Amino acid sequence: MVDTAVGLYAPSLVEVATRQLREEILSGALVPGQRLVEEQIVARFSISRPPLREALRVLAQQGLVEHVPRRGARVTELTETDVEQLFGIRLALELHAVRTTFPLAVAADDARLAPLQGQLDAMRRAERDGDELAKDDAHRAFHAEVVALAGNRQLDLALEPVLLKLQRPMASNLRREAHAIGPEAGLGRHQALVDAIRGNDVDAIVHQLVHHGSTRFL
């Protein structure tokens, strides 16, 4: 049976197509600016156009795909300036979260740090399992949890679209670092930040954030 009944088939097909395209974009198999030709993708994925178009819509909401009038969809292309500005905004939001939160009257306990450490543990598991996409997702969630420590909903809302736009640059940075000097280097940088937060020393946390933000393998 062909998948013309979108209501019946679309959820799983959309999820599969979305995941596959995200993985290809974040891995660099699909490069910035590359056209996403529907005829080619439906043939490759063995799906029909409706679930593919829904997947492209989801990816466009995430900032990974953009629709160009009369030319169709393509992988979003950010300039080097765009990327630097987005990383700068991420760092500014993280620094604001830290400076308005630390030092705490009582050092953060394991329960408060559990979500942050949990995302780092998820990065380690994904690295062990060879699941790059899961590692990318946990990496972005880790940075969201740094800001979430402030308990400031507006900061969380401000960071969310920045992290979406940074999906590919963050994935590229982490993967290139792992290739250049090994995956433990990146995992160690993130653990050092968690340890500084656990130490409740605002200067040490700021130092780790600035060092973290200056590490580029793009």
C-alpha positions in Angstrom: 0.0 0.0 0.0 1.3 3.4 -0.9 1.4 6.1 1.8 -1.3 8.4 0.5 -3.2 8.2 3.7 -1.0 10.8 5.4 -2.9 10.7 8.7 -2.1 7.0 9.1 1.5 6.9 7.9 2.9 10.4 8.3 4.1 10.4 11.9 6.6 7.5 11.7 7.7 8.5 8.1 8.1 12.1 9.1 10.2 11.2 12.1 12.4 8.9 10.0 12.8 11.4 7.2 13.5 14.3 9.7 16.1 12.3 11.6 17.8 11.1 8.5 18.0 14.6 7.0 19.1 16.1 10.3 21.9 13.5 10.5 23.0 14.3 7.0 23.0 18.0 7.6 24.8 17.9 10.9 27.4 15.4 9.7 28.2 17.5 6.6 26.9 15.0 4.1 24.5 17.7 3.0 26.4 21.0 2.9 25.1 24.5 3.6 23.4 26.0 0.5 22.8 22.6 -1.1 19.4 22.2 -2.7 17.2 19.5 -1.3 15.6 18.0 -4.5 12.4 16.3 -3.5 12.5 13.7 -6.4 15.9 12.6 -5.3 15.1 12.4 -1.6 11.8 10.5 -2.0 13.7 8.0 -4.1 16.5 7.6 -1.6 14.2 7.3 1.4 11.5 5.3 -0.4 8.7 7.6 0.8 6.1 9.9 -0.8 6.2 13.7 -1.0 3.7 14.5 1.9 5.8 13.1 4.7 9.0 14.5 3.2 7.5 18.0 2.9 6.4 17.8 6.5 9.9 16.8 7.5 11.3 19.7 5.6 8.8 22.0 7.4 10.0 20.7 10.8 13.6 21.2 9.8 12.8 24.7 8.6 11.3 25.5 12.0 14.6 24.3 13.5 16.6 26.6 11.2 18.4 23.7 9.4 16.4 24.2 6.1 15.2 27.3 4.3 12.7 27.6 1.5 13.7 29.8 -1.4 10.9 31.2 -3.7 10.7 29.3 -7.0 13.8 27.2 -6.1 12.5 24.9 -3.3 14.3 23.9 -0.2 18.0 24.0 0.6 20.3 23.5 3.6 20.5 26.8 5.6 23.7 28.6 5.0 25.1 30.8 7.7 28.0 33.2 7.1 31.1 33.0 9.3 29.9 36.3 10.9 26.5 34.7 11.6 28.1 31.8 13.4 30.4 34.0 15.5 27.6 36.3 16.4 25.4 33.3 17.5 28.2 31.8 19.6 28.7 35.2 21.1 25.0 35.5 22.0 25.1 32.0 23.5 28.0 32.9 25.6 26.5 36.2 26.7 23.3 34.4 27.9 25.3 31.8 29.7 27.5 34.4 31.4 24.4 36.4 32.4 22.8 33.3 33.9 25.9 32.4 35.9 26.6 36.0 37.1 23.1 36.4 38.3 23.0 33.0 40.0 26.4 32.3 41.5 27.8 32.0 44.1 24.9 30.2 45.7 24.3 30.6 49.4 24.7 26.8 49.6 26.8 25.1 46.9 24.7 23.3 44.3 24.0 19.7 45.3 23.8 16.6 43.1 20.1 17.0 42.7 20.3 20.5 41.4 23.1 19.5 39.0 21.5 16.2 37.9 20.0 17.6 34.7 23.3 19.2 33.6 25.4 16.1 34.5 22.7 13.9 33.0 23.2 15.6 29.6 26.9 15.2 29.8 26.4 11.5 30.7 24.1 11.2 27.7 26.9 12.7 25.5 29.3 10.0 26.8 26.8 7.2 26.2 26.2 8.5 22.6 29.9 8.6 22.0 30.3 5.1 23.3 27.4 3.9 21.1 28.6 5.8 18.0 25.3 7.8 17.9 26.4 11.2 16.7 22.9 12.6 16.4 22.1 11.7 20.0 25.4 13.3 21.1 24.5 16.5 19.2 21.1 16.6 20.9 22.6 16.0 24.3 25.3 18.7 23.6 22.7 21.4 22.9 20.6 20.3 25.9 23.7 20.6 28.1 24.1 24.2 27.2 20.4 24.8 27.8 20.8 23.3 31.2 23.6 25.7 32.1 21.3 28.6 31.5 18.4 26.8 33.2 20.3 26.9 36.5 19.4 30.6 36.7 15.7 29.7 37.0 15.0 32.5 34.6 12.3 31.6 32.1 13.0 34.6 29.8 16.6 33.6 29.5 15.5 30.0 28.6 13.2 31.4 25.9 15.9 33.7 24.6 18.4 30.8 24.3 16.2 28.3 22.6 16.2 29.8 19.1 19.9 30.5 19.3 20.7 26.8 20.0 18.4 25.8 17.2 20.3 28.0 14.8 23.6 26.7 16.2 22.7 23.1 15.6 25.0 22.6 12.7 28.0 24.8 13.9 27.9 23.1 17.3 27.8 19.6 15.8 30.5 20.5 13.4 32.7 21.9 16.1 32.3 18.9 18.4 32.9 16.4 15.6 35.9 18.1 14.2 37.4 18.4 17.7 36.8 14.6 18.2 38.6 13.9 14.9 41.5 16.3 15.6 42.3 15.5 19.2 39.9 12.8 20.3 36.4 12.8 21.8 37.6 12.9 25.4 38.9 16.4 24.9 35.4 17.8 24.3 33.8 15.7 27.0 36.5 16.9 29.4 35.8 20.5 28.6 32.2 20.0 29.5 33.0 18.1 32.7 35.4 20.9 33.7 32.5 23.3 33.4 30.2 21.1 35.5 33.0 20.8 38.1 33.4 24.6 38.3 29.6 25.0 38.8 29.7 22.4 41.5 32.6 24.3 43.2 30.3 27.4 43.4 33.1 29.8 42.4 31.7 32.4 39.9 35.1 33.4 38.6 36.0 29.7 37.9 32.7 29.2 36.2 33.1 32.3 34.0 36.7 31.2 33.2 35.5 27.8 32.0 32.6 29.3 30.0 34.9 31.8 28.2 37.5 29.1 27.5 34.7 26.8 26.4 33.3 29.4 24.0 36.7 30.2 22.5 37.4 26.6 21.5 36.6 26.3 17.8 37.3 23.5 15.3 35.2 25.0 12.5 
